[in-house]
Amino acid sequence: FRFADWRATIAFVDAVAELAERADHHPDLAVGWGRCEVAWSTHDAGGISGNDVACAARTDDLAASAGSEPE
């Protein structure tokens, strides 16, 4: 995801962190200035689970609300 600046990026990261805590499911994050990569997977399942798909959809909604689009 791309963002206008550092503050917008970190606000998005914070929102994803809240989502992850509520879901008790935590993604891998790669964060830099104006960008954040979010990777949901279930290590125990050896890949992608239904929970990952649901969390990814919620992440897309968060990003859209923050004015970003997935890359």
mmCIF file of the N, C-alpha and C atoms, coordinates in Angstrom:
data_MODEL
# 
_entry.id   MODEL 
# 
loop_
_atom_site.group_PDB 
_atom_site.id 
_atom_site.type_symbol 
_atom_site.label_atom_id 
_atom_site.label_alt_id 
_atom_site.label_comp_id 
_atom_site.label_asym_id 
_atom_site.label_entity_id 
_atom_site.label_seq_id 
_atom_site.pdbx_PDB_ins_code 
_atom_site.Cartn_x 
_atom_site.Cartn_y 
_atom_site.Cartn_z 
_atom_site.occupancy 
_atom_site.B_iso_or_equiv 
_atom_site.pdbx_formal_charge 
_atom_site.auth_seq_id 
_atom_site.auth_comp_id 
_atom_site.auth_asym_id 
_atom_site.auth_atom_id 
_atom_site.pdbx_PDB_model_num 
ATOM 1   N N  . PHE A 1 1  ? 0.849   -1.164  0.000  1.00 0.00 ? 1  PHE A N  1 
ATOM 2   C CA . PHE A 1 1  ? 0.000   0.000   0.000  1.00 0.00 ? 1  PHE A CA 1 
ATOM 3   C C  . PHE A 1 1  ? 0.894   1.225   0.000  1.00 0.00 ? 1  PHE A C  1 
ATOM 4   N N  . ARG A 1 2  ? 0.460   2.290   -0.699 1.00 0.00 ? 2  ARG A N  1 
ATOM 5   C CA . ARG A 1 2  ? 1.185   3.555   -0.751 1.00 0.00 ? 2  ARG A CA 1 
ATOM 6   C C  . ARG A 1 2  ? 0.396   4.629   -0.012 1.00 0.00 ? 2  ARG A C  1 
ATOM 7   N N  . PHE A 1 3  ? 1.134   5.489   0.675  1.00 0.00 ? 3  PHE A N  1 
ATOM 8   C CA . PHE A 1 3  ? 0.529   6.567   1.447  1.00 0.00 ? 3  PHE A CA 1 
ATOM 9   C C  . PHE A 1 3  ? 1.245   7.877   1.147  1.00 0.00 ? 3  PHE A C  1 
ATOM 10  N N  . ALA A 1 4  ? 0.596   8.980   1.498  1.00 0.00 ? 4  ALA A N  1 
ATOM 11  C CA . ALA A 1 4  ? 1.130   10.305  1.184  1.00 0.00 ? 4  ALA A CA 1 
ATOM 12  C C  . ALA A 1 4  ? 2.400   10.635  1.954  1.00 0.00 ? 4  ALA A C  1 
ATOM 13  N N  . ASP A 1 5  ? 2.517   10.115  3.182  1.00 0.00 ? 5  ASP A N  1 
ATOM 14  C CA . ASP A 1 5  ? 3.670   10.470  4.004  1.00 0.00 ? 5  ASP A CA 1 
ATOM 15  C C  . ASP A 1 5  ? 3.840   9.451   5.136  1.00 0.00 ? 5  ASP A C  1 
ATOM 16  N N  . TRP A 1 6  ? 4.830   9.710   5.967  1.00 0.00 ? 6  TRP A N  1 
ATOM 17  C CA . TRP A 1 6  ? 5.163   8.802   7.074  1.00 0.00 ? 6  TRP A CA 1 
ATOM 18  C C  . TRP A 1 6  ? 4.017   8.682   8.076  1.00 0.00 ? 6  TRP A C  1 
ATOM 19  N N  . ARG A 1 7  ? 3.430   9.803   8.459  1.00 0.00 ? 7  ARG A N  1 
ATOM 20  C CA . ARG A 1 7  ? 2.345   9.770   9.453  1.00 0.00 ? 7  ARG A CA 1 
ATOM 21  C C  . ARG A 1 7  ? 1.158   8.948   8.967  1.00 0.00 ? 7  ARG A C  1 
ATOM 22  N N  . ALA A 1 8  ? 0.794   9.084   7.705  1.00 0.00 ? 8  ALA A N  1 
ATOM 23  C CA . ALA A 1 8  ? -0.313  8.299   7.153  1.00 0.00 ? 8  ALA A CA 1 
ATOM 24  C C  . ALA A 1 8  ? 0.035   6.817   7.143  1.00 0.00 ? 8  ALA A C  1 
ATOM 25  N N  . THR A 1 9  ? 1.284   6.520   6.838  1.00 0.00 ? 9  THR A N  1 
ATOM 26  C CA . THR A 1 9  ? 1.737   5.124   6.837  1.00 0.00 ? 9  THR A CA 1 
ATOM 27  C C  . THR A 1 9  ? 1.619   4.522   8.230  1.00 0.00 ? 9  THR A C  1 
ATOM 28  N N  . ILE A 1 10 ? 2.113   5.233   9.226  1.00 0.00 ? 10 ILE A N  1 
ATOM 29  C CA . ILE A 1 10 ? 2.098   4.715   10.588 1.00 0.00 ? 10 ILE A CA 1 
ATOM 30  C C  . ILE A 1 10 ? 0.680   4.643   11.137 1.00 0.00 ? 10 ILE A C  1 
ATOM 31  N N  . ALA A 1 11 ? -0.178  5.567   10.755 1.00 0.00 ? 11 ALA A N  1 
ATOM 32  C CA . ALA A 1 11 ? -1.583  5.484   11.169 1.00 0.00 ? 11 ALA A CA 1 
ATOM 33  C C  . ALA A 1 11 ? -2.212  4.205   10.610 1.00 0.00 ? 11 ALA A C  1 
ATOM 34  N N  . PHE A 1 12 ? -1.895  3.866   9.371  1.00 0.00 ? 12 PHE A N  1 
ATOM 35  C CA . PHE A 1 12 ? -2.384  2.627   8.772  1.00 0.00 ? 12 PHE A CA 1 
ATOM 36  C C  . PHE A 1 12 ? -1.818  1.416   9.526  1.00 0.00 ? 12 PHE A C  1 
ATOM 37  N N  . VAL A 1 13 ? -0.526  1.426   9.814  1.00 0.00 ? 13 VAL A N  1 
ATOM 38  C CA . VAL A 1 13 ? 0.094   0.326   10.565 1.00 0.00 ? 13 VAL A CA 1 
ATOM 39  C C  . VAL A 1 13 ? -0.602  0.151   11.911 1.00 0.00 ? 13 VAL A C  1 
ATOM 40  N N  . ASP A 1 14 ? -0.883  1.246   12.590 1.00 0.00 ? 14 ASP A N  1 
ATOM 41  C CA . ASP A 1 14 ? -1.585  1.174   13.876 1.00 0.00 ? 14 ASP A CA 1 
ATOM 42  C C  . ASP A 1 14 ? -2.974  0.559   13.710 1.00 0.00 ? 14 ASP A C  1 
ATOM 43  N N  . ALA A 1 15 ? -3.681  0.930   12.638 1.00 0.00 ? 15 ALA A N  1 
ATOM 44  C CA . ALA A 1 15 ? -5.010  0.372   12.393 1.00 0.00 ? 15 ALA A CA 1 
ATOM 45  C C  . ALA A 1 15 ? -4.931  -1.130  12.106 1.00 0.00 ? 15 ALA A C  1 
ATOM 46  N N  . VAL A 1 16 ? -3.927  -1.544  11.346 1.00 0.00 ? 16 VAL A N  1 
ATOM 47  C CA . VAL A 1 16 ? -3.735  -2.977  11.075 1.00 0.00 ? 16 VAL A CA 1 
ATOM 48  C C  . VAL A 1 16 ? -3.389  -3.711  12.369 1.00 0.00 ? 16 VAL A C  1 
ATOM 49  N N  . ALA A 1 17 ? -2.591  -3.088  13.221 1.00 0.00 ? 17 ALA A N  1 
ATOM 50  C CA . ALA A 1 17 ? -2.238  -3.703  14.500 1.00 0.00 ? 17 ALA A CA 1 
ATOM 51  C C  . ALA A 1 17 ? -3.481  -3.924  15.357 1.00 0.00 ? 17 ALA A C  1 
ATOM 52  N N  . GLU A 1 18 ? -4.396  -2.950  15.377 1.00 0.00 ? 18 GLU A N  1 
ATOM 53  C CA . GLU A 1 18 ? -5.647  -3.108  16.131 1.00 0.00 ? 18 GLU A CA 1 
ATOM 54  C C  . GLU A 1 18 ? -6.493  -4.245  15.555 1.00 0.00 ? 18 GLU A C  1 
ATOM 55  N N  . LEU A 1 19 ? -6.589  -4.301  14.237 1.00 0.00 ? 19 LEU A N  1 
ATOM 56  C CA . LEU A 1 19 ? -7.306  -5.387  13.578 1.00 0.00 ? 19 LEU A CA 1 
ATOM 57  C C  . LEU A 1 19 ? -6.699  -6.736  13.958 1.00 0.00 ? 19 LEU A C  1 
ATOM 58  N N  . ALA A 1 20 ? -5.389  -6.817  13.911 1.00 0.00 ? 20 ALA A N  1 
ATOM 59  C CA . ALA A 1 20 ? -4.692  -8.066  14.225 1.00 0.00 ? 20 ALA A CA 1 
ATOM 60  C C  . ALA A 1 20 ? -4.936  -8.498  15.668 1.00 0.00 ? 20 ALA A C  1 
ATOM 61  N N  . GLU A 1 21 ? -4.905  -7.555  16.579 1.00 0.00 ? 21 GLU A N  1 
ATOM 62  C CA . GLU A 1 21 ? -5.145  -7.886  17.985 1.00 0.00 ? 21 GLU A CA 1 
ATOM 63  C C  . GLU A 1 21 ? -6.567  -8.392  18.193 1.00 0.00 ? 21 GLU A C  1 
ATOM 64  N N  . ARG A 1 22 ? -7.554  -7.714  17.571 1.00 0.00 ? 22 ARG A N  1 
ATOM 65  C CA . ARG A 1 22 ? -8.942  -8.151  17.704 1.00 0.00 ? 22 ARG A CA 1 
ATOM 66  C C  . ARG A 1 22 ? -9.143  -9.548  17.119 1.00 0.00 ? 22 ARG A C  1 
ATOM 67  N N  . ALA A 1 23 ? -8.451  -9.844  16.022 1.00 0.00 ? 23 ALA A N  1 
ATOM 68  C CA . ALA A 1 23 ? -8.589  -11.146 15.367 1.00 0.00 ? 23 ALA A CA 1 
ATOM 69  C C  . ALA A 1 23 ? -7.687  -12.205 15.992 1.00 0.00 ? 23 ALA A C  1 
ATOM 70  N N  . ASP A 1 24 ? -6.777  -11.786 16.875 1.00 0.00 ? 24 ASP A N  1 
ATOM 71  C CA . ASP A 1 24 ? -5.754  -12.670 17.437 1.00 0.00 ? 24 ASP A CA 1 
ATOM 72  C C  . ASP A 1 24 ? -5.026  -13.414 16.314 1.00 0.00 ? 24 ASP A C  1 
ATOM 73  N N  . HIS A 1 25 ? -4.674  -12.630 15.285 1.00 0.00 ? 25 HIS A N  1 
ATOM 74  C CA . HIS A 1 25 ? -4.025  -13.154 14.079 1.00 0.00 ? 25 HIS A CA 1 
ATOM 75  C C  . HIS A 1 25 ? -3.144  -12.034 13.547 1.00 0.00 ? 25 HIS A C  1 
ATOM 76  N N  . HIS A 1 26 ? -1.864  -12.286 13.402 1.00 0.00 ? 26 HIS A N  1 
ATOM 77  C CA . HIS A 1 26 ? -0.916  -11.194 13.183 1.00 0.00 ? 26 HIS A CA 1 
ATOM 78  C C  . HIS A 1 26 ? -0.153  -11.358 11.868 1.00 0.00 ? 26 HIS A C  1 
ATOM 79  N N  . PRO A 1 27 ? -0.196  -10.319 11.013 1.00 0.00 ? 27 PRO A N  1 
ATOM 80  C CA . PRO A 1 27 ? 0.476   -10.395 9.717  1.00 0.00 ? 27 PRO A CA 1 
ATOM 81  C C  . PRO A 1 27 ? 1.953   -10.035 9.822  1.00 0.00 ? 27 PRO A C  1 
ATOM 82  N N  . ASP A 1 28 ? 2.674   -10.321 8.752  1.00 0.00 ? 28 ASP A N  1 
ATOM 83  C CA . ASP A 1 28 ? 4.023   -9.800  8.591  1.00 0.00 ? 28 ASP A CA 1 
ATOM 84  C C  . ASP A 1 28 ? 3.876   -8.425  7.944  1.00 0.00 ? 28 ASP A C  1 
ATOM 85  N N  . LEU A 1 29 ? 4.615   -7.445  8.448  1.00 0.00 ? 29 LEU A N  1 
ATOM 86  C CA . LEU A 1 29 ? 4.563   -6.082  7.925  1.00 0.00 ? 29 LEU A CA 1 
ATOM 87  C C  . LEU A 1 29 ? 5.955   -5.650  7.482  1.00 0.00 ? 29 LEU A C  1 
ATOM 88  N N  . ALA A 1 30 ? 6.016   -4.976  6.339  1.00 0.00 ? 30 ALA A N  1 
ATOM 89  C CA . ALA A 1 30 ? 7.243   -4.325  5.878  1.00 0.00 ? 30 ALA A CA 1 
ATOM 90  C C  . ALA A 1 30 ? 6.875   -2.856  5.686  1.00 0.00 ? 30 ALA A C  1 
ATOM 91  N N  . VAL A 1 31 ? 7.510   -1.987  6.460  1.00 0.00 ? 31 VAL A N  1 
ATOM 92  C CA . VAL A 1 31 ? 7.125   -0.580  6.502  1.00 0.00 ? 31 VAL A CA 1 
ATOM 93  C C  . VAL A 1 31 ? 8.292   0.289   6.074  1.00 0.00 ? 31 VAL A C  1 
ATOM 94  N N  . GLY A 1 32 ? 7.988   1.278   5.246  1.00 0.00 ? 32 GLY A N  1 
ATOM 95  C CA . GLY A 1 32 ? 8.957   2.288   4.844  1.00 0.00 ? 32 GLY A CA 1 
ATOM 96  C C  . GLY A 1 32 ? 8.233   3.599   4.654  1.00 0.00 ? 32 GLY A C  1 
ATOM 97  N N  . TRP A 1 33 ? 8.953   4.648   4.286  1.00 0.00 ? 33 TRP A N  1 
ATOM 98  C CA . TRP A 1 33 ? 8.341   5.957   4.112  1.00 0.00 ? 33 TRP A CA 1 
ATOM 99  C C  . TRP A 1 33 ? 7.310   5.873   2.992  1.00 0.00 ? 33 TRP A C  1 
ATOM 100 N N  . GLY A 1 34 ? 6.037   6.124   3.349  1.00 0.00 ? 34 GLY A N  1 
ATOM 101 C CA . GLY A 1 34 ? 4.969   6.155   2.372  1.00 0.00 ? 34 GLY A CA 1 
ATOM 102 C C  . GLY A 1 34 ? 4.508   4.809   1.846  1.00 0.00 ? 34 GLY A C  1 
ATOM 103 N N  . ARG A 1 35 ? 4.914   3.732   2.506  1.00 0.00 ? 35 ARG A N  1 
ATOM 104 C CA . ARG A 1 35 ? 4.505   2.413   2.011  1.00 0.00 ? 35 ARG A CA 1 
ATOM 105 C C  . ARG A 1 35 ? 4.421   1.407   3.152  1.00 0.00 ? 35 ARG A C  1 
ATOM 106 N N  . CYS A 1 36 ? 3.569   0.408   2.976  1.00 0.00 ? 36 CYS A N  1 
ATOM 107 C CA . CYS A 1 36 ? 3.464   -0.693  3.916  1.00 0.00 ? 36 CYS A CA 1 
ATOM 108 C C  . CYS A 1 36 ? 3.013   -1.933  3.166  1.00 0.00 ? 36 CYS A C  1 
ATOM 109 N N  . GLU A 1 37 ? 3.752   -3.001  3.305  1.00 0.00 ? 37 GLU A N  1 
ATOM 110 C CA . GLU A 1 37 ? 3.374   -4.297  2.745  1.00 0.00 ? 37 GLU A CA 1 
ATOM 111 C C  . GLU A 1 37 ? 2.820   -5.138  3.888  1.00 0.00 ? 37 GLU A C  1 
ATOM 112 N N  . VAL A 1 38 ? 1.664   -5.739  3.662  1.00 0.00 ? 38 VAL A N  1 
ATOM 113 C CA . VAL A 1 38 ? 1.002   -6.563  4.672  1.00 0.00 ? 38 VAL A CA 1 
ATOM 114 C C  . VAL A 1 38 ? 0.834   -7.962  4.099  1.00 0.00 ? 38 VAL A C  1 
ATOM 115 N N  . ALA A 1 39 ? 1.328   -8.971  4.813  1.00 0.00 ? 39 ALA A N  1 
ATOM 116 C CA . ALA A 1 39 ? 1.229   -10.358 4.353  1.00 0.00 ? 39 ALA A CA 1 
ATOM 117 C C  . ALA A 1 39 ? 0.544   -11.199 5.423  1.00 0.00 ? 39 ALA A C  1 
ATOM 118 N N  . TRP A 1 40 ? -0.658  -11.639 5.120  1.00 0.00 ? 40 TRP A N  1 
ATOM 119 C CA . TRP A 1 40 ? -1.406  -12.520 6.022  1.00 0.00 ? 40 TRP A CA 1 
ATOM 120 C C  . TRP A 1 40 ? -1.169  -13.954 5.602  1.00 0.00 ? 40 TRP A C  1 
ATOM 121 N N  . SER A 1 41 ? -0.826  -14.810 6.536  1.00 0.00 ? 41 SER A N  1 
ATOM 122 C CA . SER A 1 41 ? -0.736  -16.242 6.286  1.00 0.00 ? 41 SER A CA 1 
ATOM 123 C C  . SER A 1 41 ? -0.892  -16.969 7.613  1.00 0.00 ? 41 SER A C  1 
ATOM 124 N N  . THR A 1 42 ? -1.185  -18.245 7.516  1.00 0.00 ? 42 THR A N  1 
ATOM 125 C CA . THR A 1 42 ? -1.337  -19.059 8.719  1.00 0.00 ? 42 THR A CA 1 
ATOM 126 C C  . THR A 1 42 ? -0.241  -20.111 8.685  1.00 0.00 ? 42 THR A C  1 
ATOM 127 N N  . HIS A 1 43 ? 0.778   -19.905 9.497  1.00 0.00 ? 43 HIS A N  1 
ATOM 128 C CA . HIS A 1 43 ? 1.939   -20.793 9.485  1.00 0.00 ? 43 HIS A CA 1 
ATOM 129 C C  . HIS A 1 43 ? 1.552   -22.228 9.811  1.00 0.00 ? 43 HIS A C  1 
ATOM 130 N N  . ASP A 1 44 ? 0.650   -22.403 10.779 1.00 0.00 ? 44 ASP A N  1 
ATOM 131 C CA . ASP A 1 44 ? 0.223   -23.757 11.159 1.00 0.00 ? 44 ASP A CA 1 
ATOM 132 C C  . ASP A 1 44 ? -0.483  -24.477 10.016 1.00 0.00 ? 44 ASP A C  1 
ATOM 133 N N  . ALA A 1 45 ? -1.163  -23.717 9.146  1.00 0.00 ? 45 ALA A N  1 
ATOM 134 C CA . ALA A 1 45 ? -1.878  -24.307 8.012  1.00 0.00 ? 45 ALA A CA 1 
ATOM 135 C C  . ALA A 1 45 ? -0.964  -24.453 6.796  1.00 0.00 ? 45 ALA A C  1 
ATOM 136 N N  . GLY A 1 46 ? 0.217   -23.866 6.879  1.00 0.00 ? 46 GLY A N  1 
ATOM 137 C CA . GLY A 1 46 ? 1.149   -23.953 5.769  1.00 0.00 ? 46 GLY A CA 1 
ATOM 138 C C  . GLY A 1 46 ? 0.765   -23.073 4.587  1.00 0.00 ? 46 GLY A C  1 
ATOM 139 N N  . GLY A 1 47 ? 0.007   -22.026 4.837  1.00 0.00 ? 47 GLY A N  1 
ATOM 140 C CA . GLY A 1 47 ? -0.385  -21.134 3.741  1.00 0.00 ? 47 GLY A CA 1 
ATOM 141 C C  . GLY A 1 47 ? -1.496  -20.207 4.131  1.00 0.00 ? 47 GLY A C  1 
ATOM 142 N N  . ILE A 1 48 ? -2.431  -20.048 3.217  1.00 0.00 ? 48 ILE A N  1 
ATOM 143 C CA . ILE A 1 48 ? -3.525  -19.096 3.387  1.00 0.00 ? 48 ILE A CA 1 
ATOM 144 C C  . ILE A 1 48 ? -4.766  -19.811 3.899  1.00 0.00 ? 48 ILE A C  1 
ATOM 145 N N  . SER A 1 49 ? -5.387  -19.230 4.917  1.00 0.00 ? 49 SER A N  1 
ATOM 146 C CA . SER A 1 49 ? -6.623  -19.782 5.478  1.00 0.00 ? 49 SER A CA 1 
ATOM 147 C C  . SER A 1 49 ? -7.766  -18.781 5.236  1.00 0.00 ? 49 SER A C  1 
ATOM 148 N N  . GLY A 1 50 ? -8.967  -19.189 5.557  1.00 0.00 ? 50 GLY A N  1 
ATOM 149 C CA . GLY A 1 50 ? -10.117 -18.302 5.464  1.00 0.00 ? 50 GLY A CA 1 
ATOM 150 C C  . GLY A 1 50 ? -9.954  -17.072 6.338  1.00 0.00 ? 50 GLY A C  1 
ATOM 151 N N  . ASN A 1 51 ? -9.341  -17.237 7.490  1.00 0.00 ? 51 ASN A N  1 
ATOM 152 C CA . ASN A 1 51 ? -9.088  -16.108 8.376  1.00 0.00 ? 51 ASN A CA 1 
ATOM 153 C C  . ASN A 1 51 ? -8.151  -15.101 7.708  1.00 0.00 ? 51 ASN A C  1 
ATOM 154 N N  . ASP A 1 52 ? -7.151  -15.596 6.978  1.00 0.00 ? 52 ASP A N  1 
ATOM 155 C CA . ASP A 1 52 ? -6.234  -14.702 6.267  1.00 0.00 ? 52 ASP A CA 1 
ATOM 156 C C  . ASP A 1 52 ? -6.984  -13.888 5.216  1.00 0.00 ? 52 ASP A C  1 
ATOM 157 N N  . VAL A 1 53 ? -7.867  -14.547 4.477  1.00 0.00 ? 53 VAL A N  1 
ATOM 158 C CA . VAL A 1 53 ? -8.636  -13.872 3.433  1.00 0.00 ? 53 VAL A CA 1 
ATOM 159 C C  . VAL A 1 53 ? -9.530  -12.790 4.053  1.00 0.00 ? 53 VAL A C  1 
ATOM 160 N N  . ALA A 1 54 ? -10.177 -13.114 5.166  1.00 0.00 ? 54 ALA A N  1 
ATOM 161 C CA . ALA A 1 54 ? -11.037 -12.139 5.843  1.00 0.00 ? 54 ALA A CA 1 
ATOM 162 C C  . ALA A 1 54 ? -10.220 -10.955 6.356  1.00 0.00 ? 54 ALA A C  1 
ATOM 163 N N  . CYS A 1 55 ? -9.074  -11.230 6.966  1.00 0.00 ? 55 CYS A N  1 
ATOM 164 C CA . CYS A 1 55 ? -8.229  -10.145 7.481  1.00 0.00 ? 55 CYS A CA 1 
ATOM 165 C C  . CYS A 1 55 ? -7.679  -9.295  6.338  1.00 0.00 ? 55 CYS A C  1 
ATOM 166 N N  . ALA A 1 56 ? -7.343  -9.919  5.219  1.00 0.00 ? 56 ALA A N  1 
ATOM 167 C CA . ALA A 1 56 ? -6.851  -9.165  4.063  1.00 0.00 ? 56 ALA A CA 1 
ATOM 168 C C  . ALA A 1 56 ? -7.937  -8.237  3.521  1.00 0.00 ? 56 ALA A C  1 
ATOM 169 N N  . ALA A 1 57 ? -9.169  -8.704  3.483  1.00 0.00 ? 57 ALA A N  1 
ATOM 170 C CA . ALA A 1 57 ? -10.270 -7.856  3.016  1.00 0.00 ? 57 ALA A CA 1 
ATOM 171 C C  . ALA A 1 57 ? -10.460 -6.668  3.953  1.00 0.00 ? 57 ALA A C  1 
ATOM 172 N N  . ARG A 1 58 ? -10.366 -6.907  5.245  1.00 0.00 ? 58 ARG A N  1 
ATOM 173 C CA . ARG A 1 58 ? -10.479 -5.803  6.214  1.00 0.00 ? 58 ARG A CA 1 
ATOM 174 C C  . ARG A 1 58 ? -9.315  -4.821  6.051  1.00 0.00 ? 58 ARG A C  1 
ATOM 175 N N  . THR A 1 59 ? -8.130  -5.357  5.756  1.00 0.00 ? 59 THR A N  1 
ATOM 176 C CA . THR A 1 59 ? -6.954  -4.511  5.537  1.00 0.00 ? 59 THR A CA 1 
ATOM 177 C C  . THR A 1 59 ? -7.157  -3.632  4.311  1.00 0.00 ? 59 THR A C  1 
ATOM 178 N N  . ASP A 1 60 ? -7.705  -4.200  3.237  1.00 0.00 ? 60 ASP A N  1 
ATOM 179 C CA . ASP A 1 60 ? -8.001  -3.400  2.047  1.00 0.00 ? 60 ASP A CA 1 
ATOM 180 C C  . ASP A 1 60 ? -8.975  -2.276  2.381  1.00 0.00 ? 60 ASP A C  1 
ATOM 181 N N  . ASP A 1 61 ? -9.975  -2.563  3.201  1.00 0.00 ? 61 ASP A N  1 
ATOM 182 C CA . ASP A 1 61 ? -10.933 -1.527  3.623  1.00 0.00 ? 61 ASP A CA 1 
ATOM 183 C C  . ASP A 1 61 ? -10.239 -0.426  4.409  1.00 0.00 ? 61 ASP A C  1 
ATOM 184 N N  . LEU A 1 62 ? -9.343  -0.816  5.316  1.00 0.00 ? 62 LEU A N  1 
ATOM 185 C CA . LEU A 1 62 ? -8.588  0.180   6.098  1.00 0.00 ? 62 LEU A CA 1 
ATOM 186 C C  . LEU A 1 62 ? -7.753  1.057   5.176  1.00 0.00 ? 62 LEU A C  1 
ATOM 187 N N  . ALA A 1 63 ? -7.103  0.434   4.220  1.00 0.00 ? 63 ALA A N  1 
ATOM 188 C CA . ALA A 1 63 ? -6.245  1.186   3.300  1.00 0.00 ? 63 ALA A CA 1 
ATOM 189 C C  . ALA A 1 63 ? -7.075  2.140   2.441  1.00 0.00 ? 63 ALA A C  1 
ATOM 190 N N  . ALA A 1 64 ? -8.211  1.668   1.963  1.00 0.00 ? 64 ALA A N  1 
ATOM 191 C CA . ALA A 1 64 ? -9.079  2.538   1.152  1.00 0.00 ? 64 ALA A CA 1 
ATOM 192 C C  . ALA A 1 64 ? -9.556  3.739   1.977  1.00 0.00 ? 64 ALA A C  1 
ATOM 193 N N  . SER A 1 65 ? -9.889  3.500   3.239  1.00 0.00 ? 65 SER A N  1 
ATOM 194 C CA . SER A 1 65 ? -10.309 4.595   4.117  1.00 0.00 ? 65 SER A CA 1 
ATOM 195 C C  . SER A 1 65 ? -9.195  5.601   4.337  1.00 0.00 ? 65 SER A C  1 
ATOM 196 N N  . ALA A 1 66 ? -7.946  5.114   4.270  1.00 0.00 ? 66 ALA A N  1 
ATOM 197 C CA . ALA A 1 66 ? -6.786  5.994   4.473  1.00 0.00 ? 66 ALA A CA 1 
ATOM 198 C C  . ALA A 1 66 ? -6.337  6.646   3.174  1.00 0.00 ? 66 ALA A C  1 
ATOM 199 N N  . GLY A 1 67 ? -7.065  6.383   2.071  1.00 0.00 ? 67 GLY A N  1 
ATOM 200 C CA . GLY A 1 67 ? -6.718  6.994   0.799  1.00 0.00 ? 67 GLY A CA 1 
ATOM 201 C C  . GLY A 1 67 ? -5.669  6.255   0.001  1.00 0.00 ? 67 GLY A C  1 
ATOM 202 N N  . SER A 1 68 ? -5.438  4.998   0.323  1.00 0.00 ? 68 SER A N  1 
ATOM 203 C CA . SER A 1 68 ? -4.435  4.213   -0.387 1.00 0.00 ? 68 SER A CA 1 
ATOM 204 C C  . SER A 1 68 ? -5.103  3.146   -1.245 1.00 0.00 ? 68 SER A C  1 
ATOM 205 N N  . GLU A 1 69 ? -4.347  2.650   -2.178 1.00 0.00 ? 69 GLU A N  1 
ATOM 206 C CA . GLU A 1 69 ? -4.779  1.524   -3.006 1.00 0.00 ? 69 GLU A CA 1 
ATOM 207 C C  . GLU A 1 69 ? -3.707  0.445   -2.918 1.00 0.00 ? 69 GLU A C  1 
ATOM 208 N N  . PRO A 1 70 ? -4.128  -0.840  -2.925 1.00 0.00 ? 70 PRO A N  1 
ATOM 209 C CA . PRO A 1 70 ? -3.113  -1.908  -2.941 1.00 0.00 ? 70 PRO A CA 1 
ATOM 210 C C  . PRO A 1 70 ? -2.305  -1.855  -4.230 1.00 0.00 ? 70 PRO A C  1 
ATOM 211 N N  . GLU A 1 71 ? -1.045  -2.230  -4.117 1.00 0.00 ? 71 GLU A N  1 
ATOM 212 C CA . GLU A 1 71 ? -0.171  -2.272  -5.307 1.00 0.00 ? 71 GLU A CA 1 
ATOM 213 C C  . GLU A 1 71 ? -0.251  -3.612  -5.966 1.00 0.00 ? 71 GLU A C  1 
# 
